[in-house]
Amino acid sequence: MAFVQTNITTKEAWQSEVLGATGSVQVAELYQEWAGPCKCVKETLKRLFFENGENGGGLPLKFLTVNVDRVPALAQYRGKCQPVFLFYADGRLVEAVEGVNGPRLTQLVVGLTKKK
């Protein structure tokens, strides 16, 4: 399975890909039109994808990039100077991480993808 970050640019896609998801974990990297997704964290996310989730025997894991300028439900995250990562499990927000905090991103992915 290849590592893919699905790009979300509409409220409908946000609702179906994240809020409507069940039995899986979604990690949404929020960005703005003027900044784009964070390139320095992509390798960390890729490693987490291959070591965890279905590949590691855990719950399905999906990474997304979301343009907050186009998804009204995420308007509160506009104007940030650093990336924001939202962790969802079964369509529910579990935690928001501001900035590129590799150890915290890893801890959340590992914890959320473990099958109970």
C-alpha positions as CSV (number, residue, x, y, z in Angstrom):
1,M,0.0,0.0,0.0
2,A,1.4,3.4,-0.9
3,F,1.5,6.5,1.3
4,V,-1.0,9.1,0.1
5,Q,-2.1,12.3,1.7
6,T,-5.6,13.0,0.4
7,N,-6.1,16.8,-0.2
8,I,-9.5,18.1,1.2
9,T,-10.7,21.4,-0.3
10,T,-14.5,21.3,0.3
11,K,-16.8,21.0,3.3
12,E,-18.5,17.9,1.6
13,A,-15.1,16.1,1.4
14,W,-14.3,17.0,5.0
15,Q,-17.7,15.6,6.2
16,S,-17.3,12.3,4.2
17,E,-13.6,11.7,4.6
18,V,-13.2,12.7,8.3
19,L,-16.5,13.2,10.2
20,G,-18.2,10.3,8.4
21,A,-15.3,7.8,8.8
22,T,-15.7,4.8,11.1
23,G,-13.3,2.1,12.2
24,S,-10.2,4.2,11.2
25,V,-7.9,7.0,12.3
26,Q,-7.5,10.2,10.3
27,V,-4.6,12.7,10.7
28,A,-5.5,16.0,9.1
29,E,-2.7,18.5,8.5
30,L,-4.3,21.9,8.2
31,Y,-2.8,24.5,6.0
32,Q,-3.7,27.9,4.4
33,E,-3.6,28.9,0.7
34,W,-0.6,31.2,1.3
35,A,1.5,28.5,3.0
36,G,0.6,25.0,1.7
37,P,1.2,21.8,3.5
38,C,4.4,21.4,5.6
39,K,7.1,19.6,3.5
40,C,9.4,18.9,6.4
41,V,7.0,16.6,8.2
42,K,6.0,14.5,5.2
43,E,8.8,11.9,5.8
44,T,7.7,11.5,9.5
45,L,4.1,10.9,8.4
46,K,5.2,8.4,5.8
47,R,7.2,6.5,8.4
48,L,4.2,6.5,10.8
49,F,2.0,5.2,8.0
50,F,4.2,2.2,7.2
51,E,5.0,1.3,10.8
52,N,1.4,1.6,12.1
53,G,-2.2,1.3,11.0
54,E,-3.1,-1.6,8.7
55,N,0.6,-2.0,7.7
56,G,1.5,-2.6,11.4
57,G,-1.5,-4.7,12.2
58,G,-3.6,-1.8,13.6
59,L,-6.6,0.2,12.6
60,P,-6.7,1.8,9.1
61,L,-4.8,5.1,9.1
62,K,-5.4,7.9,6.7
63,F,-3.4,11.1,6.3
64,L,-5.1,14.2,4.8
65,T,-4.1,17.8,4.0
66,V,-6.9,20.3,4.5
67,N,-7.1,23.8,3.1
68,V,-8.7,25.7,6.0
69,D,-9.6,28.6,3.7
70,R,-12.0,26.4,1.9
71,V,-13.6,24.4,4.7
72,P,-15.8,26.6,6.9
73,A,-15.9,24.2,9.8
74,L,-12.2,24.8,10.3
75,A,-12.2,28.6,10.2
76,Q,-10.9,28.8,13.8
77,Y,-7.6,27.5,12.5
78,R,-7.0,30.3,10.0
79,G,-4.2,32.7,10.6
80,K,-1.8,30.2,12.2
81,C,1.8,30.5,11.4
82,Q,2.6,26.8,12.0
83,P,0.9,23.6,10.9
84,V,-1.9,22.2,12.9
85,F,-2.6,18.4,13.0
86,L,-6.1,17.2,14.0
87,F,-6.4,13.6,15.1
88,Y,-9.8,11.9,14.5
89,A,-10.9,8.4,15.5
90,D,-14.3,7.2,14.3
91,G,-15.2,10.7,13.1
92,R,-14.5,12.3,16.5
93,L,-11.8,14.8,17.3
94,V,-9.3,13.3,19.7
95,E,-6.6,15.9,19.8
96,A,-5.1,18.9,18.0
97,V,-1.4,19.4,17.9
98,E,0.0,22.8,16.9
99,G,3.5,22.8,15.3
100,V,5.7,20.0,14.1
101,N,6.1,18.0,17.3
102,G,7.4,14.6,16.0
103,P,7.3,12.8,19.3
104,R,3.7,13.8,20.0
105,L,2.6,13.0,16.5
106,T,4.2,9.5,16.8
107,Q,2.7,8.9,20.3
108,L,-0.8,9.8,19.0
109,V,-0.6,7.6,15.9
110,V,0.8,4.6,17.8
111,G,-1.8,4.9,20.5
112,L,-4.8,5.5,18.3
113,T,-4.1,2.8,15.7
114,K,-3.6,-0.1,18.2
115,K,-6.5,-2.5,18.0
116,K,-8.3,-3.0,21.3
